[in-house]
Amino acid sequence: MTNYTIELNSVIEMTDEQFFQLCQKNRDLRFERNTKGDLIIMSPTGGETSRSNFEIYIDLGSWNRRTKLGVAFDSSGGFKLPNGATRSPDASWITMEKWNNLTPEERTKFLPLCPDFLIELMSPSDSLSETREKMQEYLENGMRLGWLINRQNRQVEVYRVGKEVEILDAPQTLFGEDVLPGFVLDMELIW
């Protein structure tokens, strides 16, 4: 399960619409694009990672249904970041205000914004340094709270605006703080 990066810009400049159509025509594959326009092809996850992702969706989705504070997304949701990259975090959330400010057309394509909250769950094939770079990219583009979950090391890196990254060793729970008030993720289901 390896990710592949294809340098496209030296050969072709793919528009946002062309990239969206490529993703729609190849729904069995997962794509991202970095700020240089390189195409990143990501393999499907294995069973353990998929199981953990599902547990995250259940908790985030239940909290979101209860509070009605925003809109939650799974790993197939794409976000066109302000820096030009198109990313698909493993789980993400935006405020209802941001959702309501999107046009009906914007809602059907890659959302032209950065999630307020997101989770990246490391797969065995993921590079820790590259995933950390993505987390920093999210911060620079408007993310307010992010969790990088490294199941192999049983660590969580917490990313917050204007603060140093906090590394938690084998936490039992994670809290949504002021971004997701009242949200608690039971990490025993994730490990």
Buried (B, 14 or more C-beta within 10 A) or exposed (E): EEBEBEEBEEEEEBEBEEBBEBBEEEEEEBBBBBEEBBBBBBEEBEEEBEEBBEBBBEBBBEBBEEBEBBBBBBBEBBBBBEEEBBBBBBBBBBBEEBBEEBEEEBEEBBBBBBBBBBBBBBBEEBEBEEBBEBBBBBBEBBBBBBBBBBBEEBBBBBBBEEEEBEEBEEBEEBBBEEBBEEBEBBBEEBE
